[in-house]
């Protein structure tokens, strides 16, 4: 069953052309560790220290 889902997603990606592939590769880049650290730092210093502390604790809890 899992392979059927993956094959349907692959078919959708191939059928949508290069636009979706470029978009998804950029979204994958945002999920990397360095990007996540930069986003957390911007939120911490620029938006709200309390909010970012909660997000960081939740994010790091999933990594342990």
mmCIF file as gemmi writes it, N, C-alpha and C atoms, coordinates in Angstrom:
data_model
loop_
_atom_site.group_PDB
_atom_site.id
_atom_site.type_symbol
_atom_site.label_atom_id
_atom_site.label_alt_id
_atom_site.label_comp_id
_atom_site.label_asym_id
_atom_site.label_entity_id
_atom_site.label_seq_id
_atom_site.pdbx_PDB_ins_code
_atom_site.Cartn_x
_atom_site.Cartn_y
_atom_site.Cartn_z
_atom_site.occupancy
_atom_site.B_iso_or_equiv
_atom_site.pdbx_formal_charge
_atom_site.auth_seq_id
_atom_site.auth_asym_id
_atom_site.pdbx_PDB_model_num
ATOM 1 N N . UNK Axp A 1 ? 0.811 -1.19 0 1 0 ? 1 A 1
ATOM 2 C CA . UNK Axp A 1 ? 0 0 0 1 0 ? 1 A 1
ATOM 3 C C . UNK Axp A 1 ? 0.857 1.259 0 1 0 ? 1 A 1
ATOM 4 N N . UNK Axp A 2 ? 1.942 1.262 0.737 1 0 ? 2 A 1
ATOM 5 C CA . UNK Axp A 2 ? 2.809 2.433 0.798 1 0 ? 2 A 1
ATOM 6 C C . UNK Axp A 2 ? 3.444 2.743 -0.547 1 0 ? 2 A 1
ATOM 7 N N . UNK Axp A 3 ? 3.824 1.698 -1.28 1 0 ? 3 A 1
ATOM 8 C CA . UNK Axp A 3 ? 4.454 1.92 -2.575 1 0 ? 3 A 1
ATOM 9 C C . UNK Axp A 3 ? 3.467 2.529 -3.566 1 0 ? 3 A 1
ATOM 10 N N . UNK Axp A 4 ? 2.185 2.207 -3.423 1 0 ? 4 A 1
ATOM 11 C CA . UNK Axp A 4 ? 1.174 2.793 -4.312 1 0 ? 4 A 1
ATOM 12 C C . UNK Axp A 4 ? 1.061 4.298 -4.1 1 0 ? 4 A 1
ATOM 13 N N . UNK Axp A 5 ? 1.139 4.723 -2.867 1 0 ? 5 A 1
ATOM 14 C CA . UNK Axp A 5 ? 1.087 6.156 -2.567 1 0 ? 5 A 1
ATOM 15 C C . UNK Axp A 5 ? 2.302 6.859 -3.157 1 0 ? 5 A 1
ATOM 16 N N . UNK Axp A 6 ? 3.468 6.27 -2.975 1 0 ? 6 A 1
ATOM 17 C CA . UNK Axp A 6 ? 4.689 6.877 -3.516 1 0 ? 6 A 1
ATOM 18 C C . UNK Axp A 6 ? 4.664 6.935 -5.043 1 0 ? 6 A 1
ATOM 19 N N . UNK Axp A 7 ? 4.177 5.882 -5.666 1 0 ? 7 A 1
ATOM 20 C CA . UNK Axp A 7 ? 4.099 5.878 -7.129 1 0 ? 7 A 1
ATOM 21 C C . UNK Axp A 7 ? 3.106 6.919 -7.642 1 0 ? 7 A 1
ATOM 22 N N . UNK Axp A 8 ? 1.997 7.101 -6.945 1 0 ? 8 A 1
ATOM 23 C CA . UNK Axp A 8 ? 1.036 8.127 -7.372 1 0 ? 8 A 1
ATOM 24 C C . UNK Axp A 8 ? 1.606 9.525 -7.189 1 0 ? 8 A 1
ATOM 25 N N . UNK Axp A 9 ? 2.352 9.75 -6.103 1 0 ? 9 A 1
ATOM 26 C CA . UNK Axp A 9 ? 3.007 11.052 -5.921 1 0 ? 9 A 1
ATOM 27 C C . UNK Axp A 9 ? 4.062 11.3 -6.989 1 0 ? 9 A 1
ATOM 28 N N . UNK Axp A 10 ? 4.806 10.27 -7.349 1 0 ? 10 A 1
ATOM 29 C CA . UNK Axp A 10 ? 5.814 10.409 -8.389 1 0 ? 10 A 1
ATOM 30 C C . UNK Axp A 10 ? 5.169 10.711 -9.734 1 0 ? 10 A 1
ATOM 31 N N . UNK Axp A 11 ? 4.062 10.069 -10.035 1 0 ? 11 A 1
ATOM 32 C CA . UNK Axp A 11 ? 3.341 10.332 -11.278 1 0 ? 11 A 1
ATOM 33 C C . UNK Axp A 11 ? 2.823 11.762 -11.307 1 0 ? 11 A 1
ATOM 34 N N . UNK Axp A 12 ? 2.293 12.224 -10.174 1 0 ? 12 A 1
ATOM 35 C CA . UNK Axp A 12 ? 1.818 13.605 -10.091 1 0 ? 12 A 1
ATOM 36 C C . UNK Axp A 12 ? 2.966 14.591 -10.294 1 0 ? 12 A 1
ATOM 37 N N . UNK Axp A 13 ? 4.123 14.316 -9.673 1 0 ? 13 A 1
ATOM 38 C CA . UNK Axp A 13 ? 5.28 15.193 -9.809 1 0 ? 13 A 1
ATOM 39 C C . UNK Axp A 13 ? 5.78 15.232 -11.25 1 0 ? 13 A 1
ATOM 40 N N . UNK Axp A 14 ? 5.857 14.09 -11.891 1 0 ? 14 A 1
ATOM 41 C CA . UNK Axp A 14 ? 6.339 14.045 -13.27 1 0 ? 14 A 1
ATOM 42 C C . UNK Axp A 14 ? 5.356 14.697 -14.228 1 0 ? 14 A 1
ATOM 43 N N . UNK Axp A 15 ? 4.075 14.602 -13.954 1 0 ? 15 A 1
ATOM 44 C CA . UNK Axp A 15 ? 3.058 15.184 -14.824 1 0 ? 15 A 1
ATOM 45 C C . UNK Axp A 15 ? 2.934 16.683 -14.682 1 0 ? 15 A 1
ATOM 46 N N . UNK Axp A 16 ? 3.373 17.237 -13.566 1 0 ? 16 A 1
ATOM 47 C CA . UNK Axp A 16 ? 3.208 18.676 -13.347 1 0 ? 16 A 1
ATOM 48 C C . UNK Axp A 16 ? 4.3 19.506 -14.005 1 0 ? 16 A 1
ATOM 49 N N . UNK Axp A 17 ? 5.333 18.886 -14.488 1 0 ? 17 A 1
ATOM 50 C CA . UNK Axp A 17 ? 6.387 19.625 -15.165 1 0 ? 17 A 1
ATOM 51 C C . UNK Axp A 17 ? 7.462 20.108 -14.196 1 0 ? 17 A 1
ATOM 52 N N . UNK Axp A 18 ? 8.287 21.011 -14.678 1 0 ? 18 A 1
ATOM 53 C CA . UNK Axp A 18 ? 9.44 21.465 -13.904 1 0 ? 18 A 1
ATOM 54 C C . UNK Axp A 18 ? 9.056 22.42 -12.78 1 0 ? 18 A 1
ATOM 55 N N . UNK Axp A 19 ? 7.894 23.07 -12.878 1 0 ? 19 A 1
ATOM 56 C CA . UNK Axp A 19 ? 7.505 24.033 -11.846 1 0 ? 19 A 1
ATOM 57 C C . UNK Axp A 19 ? 7.401 23.379 -10.478 1 0 ? 19 A 1
ATOM 58 N N . UNK Axp A 20 ? 6.689 22.291 -10.4 1 0 ? 20 A 1
ATOM 59 C CA . UNK Axp A 20 ? 6.495 21.633 -9.12 1 0 ? 20 A 1
ATOM 60 C C . UNK Axp A 20 ? 7.795 21.017 -8.609 1 0 ? 20 A 1
ATOM 61 N N . UNK Axp A 21 ? 8.608 20.493 -9.494 1 0 ? 21 A 1
ATOM 62 C CA . UNK Axp A 21 ? 9.885 19.914 -9.079 1 0 ? 21 A 1
ATOM 63 C C . UNK Axp A 21 ? 10.793 20.987 -8.486 1 0 ? 21 A 1
ATOM 64 N N . UNK Axp A 22 ? 10.826 22.181 -9.092 1 0 ? 22 A 1
ATOM 65 C CA . UNK Axp A 22 ? 11.631 23.273 -8.545 1 0 ? 22 A 1
ATOM 66 C C . UNK Axp A 22 ? 11.107 23.721 -7.194 1 0 ? 22 A 1
ATOM 67 N N . UNK Axp A 23 ? 9.793 23.841 -7.091 1 0 ? 23 A 1
ATOM 68 C CA . UNK Axp A 23 ? 9.182 24.259 -5.833 1 0 ? 23 A 1
ATOM 69 C C . UNK Axp A 23 ? 9.48 23.26 -4.723 1 0 ? 23 A 1
ATOM 70 N N . UNK Axp A 24 ? 9.342 21.986 -5.011 1 0 ? 24 A 1
ATOM 71 C CA . UNK Axp A 24 ? 9.583 20.964 -4 1 0 ? 24 A 1
ATOM 72 C C . UNK Axp A 24 ? 11.057 20.874 -3.613 1 0 ? 24 A 1
ATOM 73 N N . UNK Axp A 25 ? 11.959 21.113 -4.538 1 0 ? 25 A 1
ATOM 74 C CA . UNK Axp A 25 ? 13.372 21.104 -4.173 1 0 ? 25 A 1
ATOM 75 C C . UNK Axp A 25 ? 13.716 22.283 -3.268 1 0 ? 25 A 1
ATOM 76 N N . UNK Axp A 26 ? 13.068 23.427 -3.479 1 0 ? 26 A 1
ATOM 77 C CA . UNK Axp A 26 ? 13.277 24.573 -2.584 1 0 ? 26 A 1
ATOM 78 C C . UNK Axp A 26 ? 12.679 24.301 -1.209 1 0 ? 26 A 1
ATOM 79 N N . UNK Axp A 27 ? 11.543 23.63 -1.158 1 0 ? 27 A 1
ATOM 80 C CA . UNK Axp A 27 ? 10.947 23.283 0.127 1 0 ? 27 A 1
ATOM 81 C C . UNK Axp A 27 ? 11.809 22.256 0.862 1 0 ? 27 A 1
ATOM 82 N N . UNK Axp A 28 ? 12.43 21.357 0.132 1 0 ? 28 A 1
ATOM 83 C CA . UNK Axp A 28 ? 13.327 20.387 0.747 1 0 ? 28 A 1
ATOM 84 C C . UNK Axp A 28 ? 14.536 21.083 1.346 1 0 ? 28 A 1
ATOM 85 N N . UNK Axp A 29 ? 15.036 22.115 0.661 1 0 ? 29 A 1
ATOM 86 C CA . UNK Axp A 29 ? 16.176 22.874 1.177 1 0 ? 29 A 1
ATOM 87 C C . UNK Axp A 29 ? 15.83 23.541 2.502 1 0 ? 29 A 1
ATOM 88 N N . UNK Axp A 30 ? 14.595 24.023 2.642 1 0 ? 30 A 1
ATOM 89 C CA . UNK Axp A 30 ? 14.192 24.672 3.889 1 0 ? 30 A 1
ATOM 90 C C . UNK Axp A 30 ? 14.115 23.685 5.048 1 0 ? 30 A 1
ATOM 91 N N . UNK Axp A 31 ? 14.009 22.417 4.764 1 0 ? 31 A 1
ATOM 92 C CA . UNK Axp A 31 ? 13.947 21.413 5.809 1 0 ? 31 A 1
ATOM 93 C C . UNK Axp A 31 ? 15.296 20.95 6.306 1 0 ? 31 A 1
ATOM 94 N N . UNK Axp A 32 ? 16.37 21.392 5.693 1 0 ? 32 A 1
ATOM 95 C CA . UNK Axp A 32 ? 17.694 20.981 6.134 1 0 ? 32 A 1
ATOM 96 C C . UNK Axp A 32 ? 18.047 21.666 7.451 1 0 ? 32 A 1
ATOM 97 N N . UNK Axp A 33 ? 19.006 21.113 8.15 1 0 ? 33 A 1
ATOM 98 C CA . UNK Axp A 33 ? 19.355 21.587 9.482 1 0 ? 33 A 1
ATOM 99 C C . UNK Axp A 33 ? 19.833 23.037 9.481 1 0 ? 33 A 1
ATOM 100 N N . UNK Axp A 34 ? 20.713 23.403 8.547 1 0 ? 34 A 1
ATOM 101 C CA . UNK Axp A 34 ? 21.239 24.769 8.527 1 0 ? 34 A 1
ATOM 102 C C . UNK Axp A 34 ? 20.135 25.793 8.285 1 0 ? 34 A 1
ATOM 103 N N . UNK Axp A 35 ? 19.225 25.491 7.405 1 0 ? 35 A 1
ATOM 104 C CA . UNK Axp A 35 ? 18.123 26.406 7.132 1 0 ? 35 A 1
ATOM 105 C C . UNK Axp A 35 ? 17.223 26.55 8.352 1 0 ? 35 A 1
ATOM 106 N N . UNK Axp A 36 ? 16.972 25.455 9.035 1 0 ? 36 A 1
ATOM 107 C CA . UNK Axp A 36 ? 16.129 25.502 10.23 1 0 ? 36 A 1
ATOM 108 C C . UNK Axp A 36 ? 16.775 26.341 11.325 1 0 ? 36 A 1
ATOM 109 N N . UNK Axp A 37 ? 18.069 26.244 11.482 1 0 ? 37 A 1
ATOM 110 C CA . UNK Axp A 37 ? 18.772 27.038 12.496 1 0 ? 37 A 1
ATOM 111 C C . UNK Axp A 37 ? 18.702 28.517 12.158 1 0 ? 37 A 1
ATOM 112 N N . UNK Axp A 38 ? 18.875 28.866 10.893 1 0 ? 38 A 1
ATOM 113 C CA . UNK Axp A 38 ? 18.788 30.274 10.483 1 0 ? 38 A 1
ATOM 114 C C . UNK Axp A 38 ? 17.379 30.812 10.696 1 0 ? 38 A 1
ATOM 115 N N . UNK Axp A 39 ? 16.373 30.033 10.343 1 0 ? 39 A 1
ATOM 116 C CA . UNK Axp A 39 ? 14.986 30.47 10.54 1 0 ? 39 A 1
ATOM 117 C C . UNK Axp A 39 ? 14.695 30.659 12.024 1 0 ? 39 A 1
ATOM 118 N N . UNK Axp A 40 ? 15.166 29.74 12.865 1 0 ? 40 A 1
ATOM 119 C CA . UNK Axp A 40 ? 14.96 29.876 14.303 1 0 ? 40 A 1
ATOM 120 C C . UNK Axp A 40 ? 15.666 31.108 14.853 1 0 ? 40 A 1
ATOM 121 N N . UNK Axp A 41 ? 16.861 31.394 14.37 1 0 ? 41 A 1
ATOM 122 C CA . UNK Axp A 41 ? 17.59 32.575 14.842 1 0 ? 41 A 1
ATOM 123 C C . UNK Axp A 41 ? 16.873 33.864 14.447 1 0 ? 41 A 1
ATOM 124 N N . UNK Axp A 42 ? 16.356 33.921 13.235 1 0 ? 42 A 1
ATOM 125 C CA . UNK Axp A 42 ? 15.62 35.109 12.788 1 0 ? 42 A 1
ATOM 126 C C . UNK Axp A 42 ? 14.36 35.296 13.631 1 0 ? 42 A 1
ATOM 127 N N . UNK Axp A 43 ? 13.654 34.22 13.895 1 0 ? 43 A 1
ATOM 128 C CA . UNK Axp A 43 ? 12.462 34.314 14.743 1 0 ? 43 A 1
ATOM 129 C C . UNK Axp A 43 ? 12.826 34.747 16.155 1 0 ? 43 A 1
ATOM 130 N N . UNK Axp A 44 ? 13.928 34.227 16.684 1 0 ? 44 A 1
ATOM 131 C CA . UNK Axp A 44 ? 14.321 34.534 18.061 1 0 ? 44 A 1
ATOM 132 C C . UNK Axp A 44 ? 14.674 36.008 18.214 1 0 ? 44 A 1
ATOM 133 N N . UNK Axp A 45 ? 15.499 36.524 17.306 1 0 ? 45 A 1
ATOM 134 C CA . UNK Axp A 45 ? 15.958 37.899 17.444 1 0 ? 45 A 1
ATOM 135 C C . UNK Axp A 45 ? 14.997 38.926 16.854 1 0 ? 45 A 1
ATOM 136 N N . UNK Axp A 46 ? 14.187 38.512 15.897 1 0 ? 46 A 1
ATOM 137 C CA . UNK Axp A 46 ? 13.363 39.486 15.217 1 0 ? 46 A 1
ATOM 138 C C . UNK Axp A 46 ? 11.896 39.491 15.586 1 0 ? 46 A 1
ATOM 139 N N . UNK Axp A 47 ? 11.366 38.373 16.07 1 0 ? 47 A 1
ATOM 140 C CA . UNK Axp A 47 ? 9.928 38.302 16.274 1 0 ? 47 A 1
ATOM 141 C C . UNK Axp A 47 ? 9.603 38.206 17.761 1 0 ? 47 A 1
ATOM 142 N N . UNK Axp A 48 ? 9.849 37.055 18.352 1 0 ? 48 A 1
ATOM 143 C CA . UNK Axp A 48 ? 9.471 36.843 19.745 1 0 ? 48 A 1
ATOM 144 C C . UNK Axp A 48 ? 10.362 35.767 20.351 1 0 ? 48 A 1
ATOM 145 N N . UNK Axp A 49 ? 11.024 36.122 21.426 1 0 ? 49 A 1
ATOM 146 C CA . UNK Axp A 49 ? 11.896 35.153 22.082 1 0 ? 49 A 1
ATOM 147 C C . UNK Axp A 49 ? 11.096 34.037 22.739 1 0 ? 49 A 1
ATOM 148 N N . UNK Axp A 50 ? 9.937 34.382 23.307 1 0 ? 50 A 1
ATOM 149 C CA . UNK Axp A 50 ? 9.121 33.369 23.974 1 0 ? 50 A 1
ATOM 150 C C . UNK Axp A 50 ? 8.565 32.364 22.963 1 0 ? 50 A 1
ATOM 151 N N . UNK Axp A 51 ? 8.048 32.869 21.851 1 0 ? 51 A 1
ATOM 152 C CA . UNK Axp A 51 ? 7.501 31.992 20.82 1 0 ? 51 A 1
ATOM 153 C C . UNK Axp A 51 ? 8.574 31.084 20.248 1 0 ? 51 A 1
ATOM 154 N N . UNK Axp A 52 ? 9.723 31.647 19.945 1 0 ? 52 A 1
ATOM 155 C CA . UNK Axp A 52 ? 10.785 30.849 19.347 1 0 ? 52 A 1
ATOM 156 C C . UNK Axp A 52 ? 11.342 29.835 20.334 1 0 ? 52 A 1
ATOM 157 N N . UNK Axp A 53 ? 11.376 30.18 21.607 1 0 ? 53 A 1
ATOM 158 C CA . UNK Axp A 53 ? 11.84 29.217 22.599 1 0 ? 53 A 1
ATOM 159 C C . UNK Axp A 53 ? 10.917 28.006 22.633 1 0 ? 53 A 1
ATOM 160 N N . UNK Axp A 54 ? 9.607 28.245 22.563 1 0 ? 54 A 1
ATOM 161 C CA . UNK Axp A 54 ? 8.657 27.131 22.521 1 0 ? 54 A 1
ATOM 162 C C . UNK Axp A 54 ? 8.834 26.3 21.254 1 0 ? 54 A 1
ATOM 163 N N . UNK Axp A 55 ? 9 26.966 20.122 1 0 ? 55 A 1
ATOM 164 C CA . UNK Axp A 55 ? 9.199 26.244 18.857 1 0 ? 55 A 1
ATOM 165 C C . UNK Axp A 55 ? 10.493 25.442 18.874 1 0 ? 55 A 1
ATOM 166 N N . UNK Axp A 56 ? 11.546 26.054 19.396 1 0 ? 56 A 1
ATOM 167 C CA . UNK Axp A 56 ? 12.842 25.382 19.432 1 0 ? 56 A 1
ATOM 168 C C . UNK Axp A 56 ? 12.813 24.17 20.35 1 0 ? 56 A 1
ATOM 169 N N . UNK Axp A 57 ? 12.143 24.298 21.489 1 0 ? 57 A 1
ATOM 170 C CA . UNK Axp A 57 ? 12.044 23.153 22.4 1 0 ? 57 A 1
ATOM 171 C C . UNK Axp A 57 ? 11.239 22.021 21.765 1 0 ? 57 A 1
ATOM 172 N N . UNK Axp A 58 ? 10.165 22.357 21.068 1 0 ? 58 A 1
ATOM 173 C CA . UNK Axp A 58 ? 9.382 21.329 20.39 1 0 ? 58 A 1
ATOM 174 C C . UNK Axp A 58 ? 10.138 20.703 19.249 1 0 ? 58 A 1
ATOM 175 N N . UNK Axp A 59 ? 10.885 21.506 18.502 1 0 ? 59 A 1
ATOM 176 C CA . UNK Axp A 59 ? 11.654 20.997 17.369 1 0 ? 59 A 1
ATOM 177 C C . UNK Axp A 59 ? 12.791 20.104 17.839 1 0 ? 59 A 1
ATOM 178 N N . UNK Axp A 60 ? 13.499 20.53 18.879 1 0 ? 60 A 1
ATOM 179 C CA . UNK Axp A 60 ? 14.638 19.732 19.345 1 0 ? 60 A 1
ATOM 180 C C . UNK Axp A 60 ? 14.169 18.466 20.056 1 0 ? 60 A 1
ATOM 181 N N . UNK Axp A 61 ? 12.974 18.499 20.653 1 0 ? 61 A 1
ATOM 182 C CA . UNK Axp A 61 ? 12.437 17.31 21.296 1 0 ? 61 A 1
ATOM 183 C C . UNK Axp A 61 ? 12.167 16.194 20.322 1 0 ? 61 A 1
ATOM 184 N N . UNK Axp A 62 ? 11.831 16.539 19.093 1 0 ? 62 A 1
ATOM 185 C CA . UNK Axp A 62 ? 11.59 15.525 18.075 1 0 ? 62 A 1
ATOM 186 C C . UNK Axp A 62 ? 12.88 14.95 17.521 1 0 ? 62 A 1
ATOM 187 N N . UNK Axp A 63 ? 13.987 15.614 17.742 1 0 ? 63 A 1
ATOM 188 C CA . UNK Axp A 63 ? 15.267 15.162 17.193 1 0 ? 63 A 1
ATOM 189 C C . UNK Axp A 63 ? 16.007 14.212 18.128 1 0 ? 63 A 1
ATOM 190 N N . UNK Axp A 64 ? 15.599 14.164 19.409 1 0 ? 64 A 1
ATOM 191 C CA . UNK Axp A 64 ? 16.347 13.356 20.389 1 0 ? 64 A 1
ATOM 192 C C . UNK Axp A 64 ? 16.044 11.907 20.288 1 0 ? 64 A 1
